[in-house]
Amino acid sequence: MRTISIDSAMSAKIKTGKRSFYQKEVPATFPSLTPGEWFILKSEIDSWLAYGNPFAKDTPSLWVLGRESVEPVAFIRKKIQHALKLRAGCYKNEGQRIVYGQSDKLPGLIIDTYKDHSFIQINTAGMDRYRNDIKNLVDEIYPKKKNYFLDRKKYREAESLPEFAQEWKEDELVTIVDSGITYQLPIGKMQKVGFYFDHRDNRKKFESYLVNEEVVKTRALDLFSYLGSWGLQAARAGSIRVDFVDQANFEDYIIENSKIISPKLDARFHHKDVFKFLDESINEGLLWNVIICDPPAFCKSVKQKQQAISGYKKLYSRIFRLMSEASTLVAASCTKYISLDELTSIVESEARQAGKSLVLRDIGMQSKDHPITSLKDNANYIKYALYSVE
C-alpha cells in the first residue's frame, strides 16, 4: 500500500469523526486512485487506513477505516470477527445481520445469515477488490451453510462495479427463522439481502403489546407486507383475521406460513398497490382494529424529502379512515431522511384531521444486529411508533 499525505484541514475532519468523503470534498491535490485501492492517509502526526474509488457516482469516493496499518485481508478478517463478537448474545438459533457496512468499519459490505444459507452483498470497490477473500472468510465461519454473493445491480452501479455470474438458482429455497416463526422463500423472490431483520425488536414489542394490553385485535391489516412478519405476529398475539397487502405476489408463502401460526387463522392476501387497496376499502366501508404500516423507503436522497413527506401524509390520511374505535396503529419507516419526530408529527396531524385522538404507547429503532454509533449516525434509519387510537 502506498502512503498519501493529507493537509491539516482534511486531517481535522477525520479527527472529528468524518469517515467518508465525496469526490467534491477530496482536495484537488489528492493523487489519482485505482478503483478499490487501499492506502495509508498520513498527516503530520496521524495516519489512517483508507480506500477509494474515483468512479463512485453519488456515493463517497473515499472511506477512512481506522488507525490500523495492516494489510486489507487481515483488516477485513479482524473486523468480521469483531462483528461476530458484538452479536454473540443476539438472536441465538435465528437469522441475523452479522456485518452491517460502515457500522462494522466495513463500508459497503453486508452479510446476512439464515438457517442454511448466508448472503454477501458488496457495494463498494474497496470491498469488491477482496470479494474472493471475503467469501473464503464466510466459508470458514459457516462451513455447513451455502454461502452466496447476492449482488444487486442498482447498488453496484453507483460504484461502477462489474457484474458476476449468479451462483444460485432462482427457485432455491431459503429458510428464515425470526422471533420463533419460520419462513421459506426462493432466493429469486428475496428483496435487498433477503429479510427485514431491522424491525425484529419492534415486531416483538408490538406482539407483546397486543398480548399484554386489553386491546381489541380481532382484525389486523398488514400494509406493504412482504412475507407478512408483522401480520403473522399479530395473529400469534390473537388476531383471528389478518389481511396482507403487497404489490409483489407473496400469497402462497404467506398463506402457508399462516397455517403454521394457526390452522383457524383467516389469512387473506391482496396482491395490489397499497394506495389503491386503501381507497377501495374506504369506499366499501371496511374497518380494522389493528393496522401496521411499514412501507419501503419513500425517498433515496435528501432532495426527495418533501416527496416522502407528501407520501406519508397521503398514506395516513387514508389509514385513519379505516380504523375502528379503540384500535392500534403501528407507524414504521425505513426512510433515512425522515426523522422519528417528523414521522410522528405527520401521523398525529393526519389523526387530528380525521377526528381521531392518539396515545403514543411505544417507540423503537433498529434491531441490535444493525448497530449504530449515535442517533445522528447515517446508519440510523429505522423508526417505529405504536399508538392506541380512539
C-alpha atoms as one frame of an Amber mdcrd trajectory, in Angstrom:
protein
   0.000   0.000   0.000   1.184   3.483  -0.737   1.101   6.390   1.687  -0.737
   9.588   0.735  -0.062  12.801   2.605  -3.050  14.955   3.544  -3.314  18.553
   4.703  -4.329  19.745   8.146  -7.894  20.571   7.045  -8.647  17.011   5.911
  -6.885  15.628   8.963  -9.022  17.792  11.250 -12.224  16.476   9.640 -11.136
  12.877  10.166 -10.248  13.584  13.794 -13.760  14.927  14.419 -15.233  11.639
  13.169 -15.740  12.148   9.438 -15.219   8.795   7.740 -16.430   9.318   4.179
 -15.626  11.934   1.557 -17.401  12.608  -1.705 -15.279  13.483  -4.707 -16.038
  17.196  -4.325 -14.771  17.042  -0.720 -11.424  15.493  -1.638  -8.626  18.082
  -2.047  -7.737  18.895  -5.654  -4.136  17.935  -4.911  -5.147  14.381  -3.968
  -3.418  11.840  -6.267  -5.341   9.602  -8.698  -6.544   6.273  -7.370  -7.322
   2.942  -8.975 -10.843   1.642  -8.193 -10.862  -0.003  -4.775  -7.282   0.946
  -3.933  -6.311   0.726  -0.257  -3.727   3.172   1.129  -2.496   4.975   4.217
  -3.570   8.575   4.785  -0.851  10.433   6.658  -0.870  13.836   8.312   1.992
  15.365  10.253   1.235  13.323  13.371  -1.519  10.801  12.497  -2.200   8.086
   9.959  -5.321   6.153   8.906  -6.136   3.181   6.720  -8.465   4.058   3.832
  -9.654   3.049   0.395 -11.173   4.913  -2.511 -12.846   4.771  -5.888 -12.613
   7.699  -8.339 -15.573   6.282 -10.325 -18.092   6.380  -7.477 -21.343   8.083
  -8.533 -23.413   9.884  -5.877 -21.605   7.860  -3.220 -18.411   8.607  -1.240
 -15.236   8.208  -3.263 -13.040   7.811  -0.185 -13.616   5.842   3.027 -11.486
   6.176   6.169 -11.421   2.878   8.031  -9.330   3.391  11.165  -5.853   3.858
  12.567  -4.731   0.292  11.846  -1.804  -0.109   9.459  -2.476  -3.673   8.358
  -2.972  -5.428   5.062  -6.564  -5.313   3.722  -7.416  -9.006   4.156  -6.132
  -9.000   7.743  -8.192  -5.866   8.444 -11.353  -7.388   6.957 -10.869 -10.612
   8.931 -10.376  -8.678  12.162 -13.495  -6.566  11.659 -15.693  -9.532  10.730
 -14.520 -11.345  13.868 -15.306  -8.242  15.926 -18.766  -8.002  14.329 -19.476
 -11.621  15.278 -18.347 -10.998  18.855 -20.600  -7.931  19.075 -23.603 -10.077
  18.132 -22.644 -13.176  20.121 -25.599 -12.874  22.504 -28.146 -11.725  19.929
 -30.926 -13.847  18.436 -29.413 -17.273  19.057 -30.566 -20.008  16.668 -32.161
 -17.389  14.423 -31.032 -15.476  11.370 -29.427 -12.070  11.693 -27.212  -9.470
  10.047 -23.636 -10.271  11.035 -21.942  -7.411   9.144 -23.587  -4.018   8.682
 -21.311  -1.967   6.472 -19.748   1.153   7.940 -21.252   0.378  11.354 -18.822
  -2.535  11.485 -15.992  -0.498   9.902 -16.504  -2.339   6.578 -18.221   0.174
   4.263 -20.230  -1.463   1.512 -20.195  -4.971   2.998 -23.434  -6.595   4.184
 -23.621 -10.195   5.392 -26.873 -11.828   6.498 -27.106 -15.368   7.796 -30.057
 -17.762   7.761 -30.656 -21.360   8.830 -28.817 -22.997   5.923 -27.540 -20.008
   3.928 -25.521 -16.837   4.213 -25.652 -13.977   1.717 -22.884 -11.494   0.999
 -23.611  -8.167  -0.635 -20.769  -5.868  -1.709 -21.417  -2.299  -2.826 -18.016
  -0.568  -2.686 -14.938  -1.079  -4.836 -12.659  -1.378  -1.794 -14.565  -4.440
  -0.582 -15.135  -5.825  -4.067 -11.401  -5.974  -4.690 -11.251  -8.665  -1.978
 -14.570 -10.401  -2.671 -12.969 -13.851  -3.006 -11.152 -13.406   0.294 -14.394
 -12.314   1.958 -16.180 -15.364   0.562 -13.417 -17.604   1.921 -13.752 -15.990
   5.359 -17.522 -16.576   5.399 -16.963 -20.198   4.306 -14.615 -20.591   7.289
 -17.210 -19.188   9.692 -20.139 -21.177   8.273 -18.668 -24.318   6.689 -22.006
 -26.165   6.716 -24.002 -23.381   5.073 -24.409 -22.406   1.448 -22.710 -19.022
   1.260 -23.569 -16.927  -1.783 -22.985 -13.474  -3.180 -26.274 -11.632  -3.587
 -25.127  -8.762  -5.795 -27.721  -6.076  -6.533 -27.052  -4.341  -9.828 -28.597
  -0.978  -8.905 -26.379  -0.661  -5.827 -23.205  -1.783  -7.597 -23.781   0.614
 -10.497 -23.282   3.523  -8.084 -19.602   2.484  -7.825 -19.258   1.271 -11.441
 -18.679  -2.264 -10.165 -18.661  -5.237 -12.555 -21.334  -7.912 -12.810 -20.562
 -11.521 -11.902 -22.274 -14.770 -12.785 -25.115 -15.715 -10.433 -24.143 -18.570
  -8.101 -27.607 -19.678  -7.011 -30.809 -20.883  -8.641 -33.877 -18.659  -8.643
 -36.106 -21.325  -7.060 -33.657 -22.430  -4.328 -35.491 -22.140  -1.009 -34.099
 -20.202   1.956 -35.336 -20.980   5.466 -35.683 -17.855   7.606 -36.178 -18.062
  11.379 -37.265 -14.852  13.088 -38.898 -14.441  16.502 -39.811 -18.121  16.581
 -41.540 -18.040  13.190 -40.082 -19.999  10.271 -40.482 -18.697   6.724 -39.400
 -20.113   3.388 -38.756 -18.080   0.264 -36.992 -18.733  -3.068 -33.788 -16.728
  -3.452 -35.151 -15.171  -6.635 -38.010 -13.611  -4.632 -35.800 -12.088  -1.957
 -35.708  -8.305  -1.637 -32.431  -6.467  -0.932 -30.454  -9.004   1.137 -33.493
 -11.158   1.821 -35.379 -10.451   5.039 -36.041  -7.345   7.091 -34.363  -8.215
  10.372 -34.067  -4.479  11.112 -37.594  -4.249  12.624 -37.364  -7.541  14.544
 -37.233  -5.997  18.034 -40.113  -3.663  17.176 -42.251  -6.558  15.936 -41.600
  -8.355  19.238 -42.655  -5.282  21.235 -45.757  -4.896  19.093 -46.736  -8.534
  19.652 -46.131  -8.212  23.379 -48.341  -5.116  23.490 -51.208  -6.973  21.814
 -50.814  -9.904  24.211 -50.467  -7.966  27.454 -52.763  -4.972  26.965 -56.542
  -5.176  26.922 -56.960  -4.179  23.289 -59.320  -5.275  20.542 -57.245  -7.167
  17.983 -59.615  -9.424  16.061 -58.986  -7.859  12.627 -55.466  -6.828  11.578
 -54.189  -5.210   8.392 -50.537  -5.559   7.334 -49.692  -2.962   4.670 -46.602
  -3.419   2.456 -46.481  -6.898   3.974 -43.633  -8.651   2.088 -43.583 -12.084
   3.854 -46.165 -10.927   6.388 -43.998 -10.742   9.509 -45.999  -8.019  11.248
 -49.336  -9.618  10.435 -48.267 -13.104  11.472 -47.060 -11.792  14.815 -50.440
 -10.068  15.232 -52.045 -13.447  14.525 -49.848 -15.136  17.105 -50.977 -12.445
  19.563 -54.632 -13.291  18.962 -55.893 -11.667  15.743 -58.303 -14.065  14.045
 -58.342 -12.363  10.650 -55.329 -10.748   9.024 -55.285  -9.008   5.649 -51.895
  -8.727   3.949 -51.333  -6.207   1.139 -48.322  -6.009  -1.145 -47.633  -5.090
  -4.754 -45.437  -8.188  -5.101 -47.163 -11.551  -5.004 -46.285 -13.414  -1.799
 -49.681 -15.057  -1.381 -48.542 -18.692  -1.425 -45.777 -18.097   1.114 -47.922
 -16.030   3.495 -50.886 -18.405   3.422 -48.603 -21.395   4.047 -46.876 -19.635
   6.944 -50.223 -18.587   8.423 -51.254 -22.243   8.738 -48.262 -22.826  10.995
 -49.346 -19.954  13.280 -52.923 -21.195  13.473 -54.932 -23.513  11.186 -58.008
 -21.428  12.057 -56.462 -18.076  11.090 -58.405 -16.259   8.388 -55.428 -15.001
   6.344 -56.163 -13.058   3.160 -53.538 -11.767   0.755 -54.291  -8.825  -1.545
 -51.918  -8.523  -4.496 -52.467  -4.797  -5.033 -50.984  -1.350  -4.865 -51.455
  -0.292  -1.242 -52.930   3.123  -2.033 -55.454   1.544  -4.398 -56.356  -1.027
  -1.765 -56.897   1.700   0.837 -59.158   3.710  -1.480 -61.222   0.621  -2.326
 -61.533  -0.301   1.355 -62.709   3.217   2.243 -65.369   3.007  -0.471 -66.508
  -0.359   0.929 -66.667   0.993   4.480 -64.214  -1.569   5.867 -62.645  -1.196
   9.305 -59.745  -2.811  11.167 -58.781  -2.626  14.834 -55.058  -3.251  14.205
 -53.208  -1.636  11.274 -49.486  -1.949  10.616 -47.923   0.359   8.038 -44.285
  -0.409   7.189 -43.646   0.908   3.662 -40.390   0.839   1.705 -38.266   3.983
   1.732 -40.185   6.908   0.241 -37.026   8.728  -0.855 -33.397   7.850  -1.574
 -31.876  11.304  -1.122 -32.457  14.423   0.937 -33.544  16.216  -2.272 -36.635
  13.969  -2.347 -37.578  14.558   1.286 -40.634  16.694   0.539 -41.862  13.996
  -1.814 -41.562  11.477   1.044 -43.467  13.733   3.446 -46.279  14.060   0.899
 -46.332  10.268   0.506 -46.697   9.677   4.251 -49.469  12.278   4.509 -51.340
  10.629   1.650 -50.913   7.253   3.322 -52.072   8.132   6.835 -54.956  10.312
   5.674 -56.429   7.089   4.275 -55.398   4.752   7.096 -57.258   6.710   9.791
 -60.489   6.365   7.797 -60.147   2.587   8.150 -59.522   2.420  11.900 -62.324
   1.327  14.190 -62.851   2.720  17.685 -60.303   1.608  20.285 -57.766   0.427
  17.698 -53.984   0.039  17.425 -51.669   1.586  14.847 -48.048   0.785  14.053
 -46.346   3.555  12.067 -42.994   2.256  10.820 -40.459   3.765   8.460 -37.131
   2.939   6.855 -36.781   6.326   5.122 -33.410   7.593   6.346 -34.169  11.259
   5.676 -37.372  11.301   7.742 -36.766  11.502  11.500 -38.928   9.845  14.134
 -40.143  13.294  15.173 -41.141  14.100  11.603 -42.880  10.748  11.139 -44.886
  11.054  14.352 -45.763  14.673  13.558 -47.232  13.581  10.215 -49.174  10.727
  11.812 -50.534  12.924  14.605 -51.519  15.706  12.201 -53.434  13.313   9.958
 -55.137  11.804  13.007 -56.404  15.231  14.114 -57.753  15.941  10.652 -59.569
  12.595  10.721 -61.065  13.374  14.139 -59.013  10.696  15.916 -57.177  11.001
  19.212 -53.906   9.193  19.785 -51.831   7.953  22.690 -48.212   7.144  21.841
 -47.567   3.813  23.572 -44.105   2.918  22.336 -41.271   3.973  20.064 -38.351
   1.995  18.676 -35.324   1.879  16.438 -33.466  -0.813  14.545 -32.568  -4.202
  15.949 -29.331  -4.940  17.780 -27.748  -6.628  14.758 -27.936  -3.238  12.949
 -25.668  -1.257  15.334 -25.180   2.500  15.241 -22.741   4.819  16.996 -25.204
   7.657  17.732 -28.669   8.896  16.841 -27.047  11.122  14.200 -25.368   8.115
  12.550 -26.261   7.745   8.850 -26.883   4.067   9.575 -29.738   5.024  11.932
 -32.740   4.745   9.636 -35.460   2.639  11.301 -38.384   4.328  13.060 -41.273
   2.699  14.929 -44.204   4.272  16.741 -47.097   2.366  18.300 -50.337   4.219
  19.031 -53.661   3.490  20.591 -56.346   5.219  18.512 -59.732   6.500  19.682
